[in-house]
Amino acid sequence: MTCGRLAPAEAGEESVSWVMDCVADGARIPMRLTAVREGSTLAVFFALHLTDPGKAELPEGICTAQTAELA
């Protein structure tokens, strides 16, 4: 498994984003994760695509919209 940092999402008071590459049955499966803090609440969003790893995207709009519901 390997990890790498991504640009943080524009959501919440603080956020961090990263990608983790896992291997299952010889196939590389990237997981994209974003953790967002809004006040005392921490939310974690993630995306993976088992059949087409190239489609593992976590749209920033999802993080922004869901974090707005926490406020």
N, C-alpha and C positions, 0 to 999 in steps of 0.2 A: 504494500500500500504506500502511496506517495501523497503528499499534501502540498498545496500551494495557495498563497494568498491572492485574493482578487480585490478589485476596487470595492470599497464599502458601498452599501446601498444608501441612497439619500432618504433615510427613514429614521424616525425616532430621534432620541437625544444622542445615542451612540449606536454604531453598528460595525460589524466586521463580517467579511465574506471570504469564503475559501472553497477550494475544490479538493476533493479526495478521490484519488484513483484507486479503485479496488480491482481485484482480479478474481473472477469466478469461472470455473471450468475453462481456464485459459483465455477468457475474454476480458478485456479491460472495460470497466464500468465506472465512468466518472459520476460523482455525486457533487452537486453544487449546494452549498449551505450558506445561509445568512442568519446571524444572530442580531437582534435589535433590542435595545433597552429604551423603554418609554416610562419615565418615573421609576417606580419600583417593580415594574413588570418586564420580564424577559421573554421574548418570543423567538423561536427558531423556525426558519423556513428551509425546506430542502427540496431538491428535484433530482430525479434519476430516470433514465429511460432504458429499460432492460433489453428491448429488441433493437433499438437504434441509438447507441450511446452518444452519437453526434447531436442528438436532439435533446440532450439533458441541459435544458436552460431554465433559469429561474427569473422570469420577467420582473424587473424592478417595480413595475406598477402594482404587482401583487403585494409585495412587501410594504409599499407605501400605503395602499388601500387598507390592508389588514392592520397596520400599525395605527392608522387614524382611528380605527374602531377601539383601540386600547386606551386612547386618551380620554 
